[in-house]
């Protein structure tokens, strides 16, 4: 039934009669359109790639200031190009940016002003965008450079994300010279010396798992029969050497802390903190990076946690009644891995620059 004043109800959706007031369209003249060199079709000057064949569009003086990066979300298997903020002490970001500049930067990066302000306020090398191509990443760098925001483009390949993940360590033996690491009781140990340990990145792996069991019905919505929610919070240490090698990862919930001897306690959180202090004592030259926990909220805007949806299949409950199960899992493991690899990459770059300068 319609309300009595249905004729006075405002329309909140667009119709075929014309554009609504909430919609804003940008039009371009024929001279402003950019012709694709591959398919010879005309494209809006705001595009980086051709609308029809995805080829890179040519640049000219007219379009260089009109192009906007698309910054579409990439699939899990795709390799992208990360625009990393390079904060400088003299920049005083974001205090030196006007409200108009902050809005323009947020619009170009497809971020909210609050998310961009949070990233800039931390004053750390953090990702501002993740582009699909190097040309799009160059456009992001050019747009931000005009606003006095310095960035560095780091491909996923440079972070080593295409390689295998870190070597998971289950137990270690500690000596005066170094550490023997064990993946399994049967596997031979891998050794590293204390003077080889260069960086320890401290983080937390957060996993949220929701299991649903629904009864199929003829209605639009299924009836929920059962729901379970699980949450885990695990402290981890990523160990990087001063030589090209796969990093080691120590996870608190799957590690044997017998190496601590009399310093071992009953709580895994206390044990991994004790182990970290032991690394500090034995490898005083190594850097211990504990910034992930403070940067995790800012990372969500560009490197969000991954969500995995799975089906648990159909099940016959009783004659004529069927149920279907589903599992949704959200994990920040890939986010922490990216951040960990980024910290090691930036440290290696800074070390290389120092060696070249000397």
N, C-alpha and C positions, 0 to 999 in steps of 0.2 A: 504494500500500500504506500502511496505517496503522501507526504505531508500536505496540509492545506495550503501552505505557502511555497509549494514546490516550484512555482514559476520564478520565485525570488532567490532560489538557491544558486549561489555562484558556481560556475563551472570551473573545476580545478584541473581539467585535462585539456590537451590541445585537440582542436577539431579541424575538419577540412575546410572550414570557412576562412581560415587565416591564422597567422601566428598569434599566440597568446601574449599578453603583456609581459609574462615572466620569461618568455623566450627571447633571446637576443641573437640575431644572426649577423654575421660580418660578410659583406659583399665586396667583390673585387672587380676592377675593370678588366677588359680584355688584355690591355698592356701589362697589367700586374700578374696575370696568370703565367705559370712556368710550364714550358713544354718539356715533356720527358724525352730524353734522347734515345730511349729504347723503343717505346711504343708510340711516340709522337703525340701523346694525348696531353691536354691541358690540365694542370693541377693548381690548386690554391697555393699562393706563395708562402703560406704558413706551414706547409708540409715539408718533411725531410726526405721521405721516400714517396715514390709514385703511388697514387691511389689505386692504380689498375695492375701494374706489374711489379711493384715493390722495389724498382730500381732507384738508386740514389739520384736525387734531382740536382741539377747544376745550380751554383750560387752566382749571384750578381749583386751589384750595389743596392738594388731595390729590395731583393728578398732576404738579404743577410740579416736585416733587423726585424723581419716579419716572421721568420721561421720559429716554430715552437716544437720542442721535443715531445714525442708521443709518450714515451716512458711507460709502455704497456707492461703489465705484470708478466714476467717470464715463466715459462714452464720449468719444471724441476730439472729436466734434461738439458735445457738451453744454457749456453755460456754467455755471460754478459760482460759489460764494462762498467766499473764502479767509479763514480765521481766522489773522491775523498776530500773532505774539507781540510785545508792546511791553515790552521789558526796561527796568526802571528801576534806577538805581544803588542805591536803597535796598532793592530787593527781594531782592538776593543770591540769585537763583535759580541752581540748584535747592537751595542749601544751607538755605534757610529752610523747605523743604517736608519734612514727616515722611515716613517710608516709606509710611504709609497714604495720605497725600494724593497722593504720587507714583503709587501704584498706582491710586488712584481716577481721577486725571487721565489716566493711560495707558489705563485701561479705557474712559473716556468718549471718548477720541480714537481708539480702535482702534489704538493704537501699543504696541509693546513698551516696557518700562521703560527698556531701554538706548537705544532711539531717542529717547524723550522726554528722557532725561537728556542725551543728546548735543545736542539742539536747545537746551535750556535753558542748558547750560554755555557755549555760544558767546556768549551775551549779545548777540545780534543780532536784528533784526526778521526772523524766519523764519516760514514757514507751519507751523501746528500741525495744520490740518485743511482739507479742501476739501469743502464741503457742496453738495448739489444744489439747495437752496432757501434763501431768506433766513430762513425760520422755523427751519430746522434750524441755520443759522449762528448765529441769535440764541440758540438753545438751547445751542450749544457755548460761546458767550460767557458765558452765564449760569452754566453749570456751572463754567467755569474761574474766573469772578469770585469764586465762593464759596470757591475755593482760593487766592485772592490772586494769580491769574495774569491779568494784563491783556492783552486782545487787541483787535485792530481788524479789522472785517469789510470786506474789499476784494473787490468783485465782479470777475469776469473782464473785464466791460465797462469798468470803471474803469482797468484796465491796458492797454486798447487792443488786447486779443488778437483782437477781432473784425475789426480793420482788417488791411490788408495788412502783410506782414512788413517788416523794415528794408530800406532801399535799399542794395543791395550795390555797394560802390565798388571799381572795378578799378584806378584810378590817380588821382592828385591832382597839382595844381600849387600850390606854396606861395609866397606873397608876404608882404610886410610887413603887409598889411591883413587877409588871410584865406586861404581855401583854395578852389580850384576842384576839384570832384569829377567824375569821369567813370565812368559805368556801362559804356559801350562806346565804342570809338573814333569811332563815327558819331554818337552822341547828343550833344546840346549839354551843356555843363558846368552843374552846379548849384553856386552859391557860398554860402559862409557866412563871416562875419567872426570874427576871434579873440574879440572881446568877446561873441559870441553863443554860443560853446561853453560849456556849463554842466556837463556830466557826461560822463565817459568810463568805461565799465564794461568791465573786462578779464575775459576768460573763455577757456575751452577747449572745443572741440567734439570729442567722442569718439564715434567710429562703429565698431561691431563688426559685421562681415558674415560669415555662415556660409553656404556653398553646399554642398548635399548632392545626391548622385546615388545613388538606391537602385534595386535590382532588385526588381520585383514578384514575389511568390511566394505559394504557397498557405499558407505558414506565417503565424503571427500577426505576426511581425516581418519586415520587408524586409531584404535584404542590402545593406549599404552598398558601393557600387562606387567612389565617389570623394567626398572631402570637402576643402573649402578654407576657410580662415579668414583674413580680412583685418581689419586694425585701423588706424585713422587717428587722429591727435591733432593738432588745428589750433588755433593761438592766434587769437583774434578780439578786435576792439575795437568796442564800440557807442558811437556819438557822439550825444549829445542836446543840442539847442539850448535857449535860454531862450524860445523861441516855439513855438507848436503846429506841429509838422511831423513828418514821418516820420523816424525816426532813421537814421543812416548806419551801415553795418557794413563793417569792413575785415577780411578773412580772409587770414591769412598765406600760404596756399597758392595763392591766386588774385589776388594783388595785385602790381602793378608798383612796385617800390621805387626806381625811377629818381629820384624826387623827393628822395632822400636825398643824391644827388650823391656826393662823395668819402667820405661816411660809410657808404655801402652796402657790405655784406659778401656773402659767398657763401651764408650760411645765413639762411633765412626767419625763424627764431626770433630771431636777433640783430637782423635788420632791423626786425621789429615792435617789439622792445624799444627800438631807437634812435628809431623813429617816435613811440613813446609819450613818450620823453624830450623829443622835439622839441615835442610838444603841451604838455608841462609848461612848457617854456621860453616858448613863444609865448602860451599862455593860462594864466598863473599863477593866475588866479582860479577856473578850472574845477576841479571835484573829480574825482580819479582813484580809482575804486573797484576794488580788487583782492581783494575778499573772496570771490569766487565759488569759487575753488579750495579754500579752507578750509571753505566751507559746503556743498560739493557732496554730501558723504556724508550730512549731515543733511537735505538737500533730498530725497534718494531716498525717505525714508519717506512724504512727502506728495505731492511732485511727482516721481514716478519717471521714468526714461528711457523713451521710447516704443519699443515693439517692433513691427516690421512683418514679417508673414509673407506670402510670395508663392510661387506655384507656377510652376515653369519648364516645366511641361507634360510630356506623355508622349512617349516616343521608343522606336522599335523598334530594339533592338540586333541581334537575329538572329531567325530564324523561331521564333515561340513565346515569345520573351523580350522583355519590355518594361521600360523604366526610367522613373522619374519623378524630376524635379528639384524642389528647393525652396530658397528663399532666406529667411534670417532676418536682419534688420538691427535692431540696437539703437543708438539715437542719443539724445544728451542735448540736442539743439538746441532742442526745445520747452521743456525745463527751464531752459536758460540764458536763453531769450527771456523766460520768465515772471520769472525773477530779475532780469534787466536792467530790464524794465518796472517791477517792484516798486521797485527802487532809485530810479528816476526819479520814480515816483509819490510815494514817501515824501519825497524831497527837495522836490518841488513842494508837498506838503502842509505841510512844515516852513517853507518859504519864504513860503507864503500866511499861515500863522499868525504869522510874524514881522512881515510887512507889516501885518497887521491890528492887532497889538499896538502897533506904532509909530505 
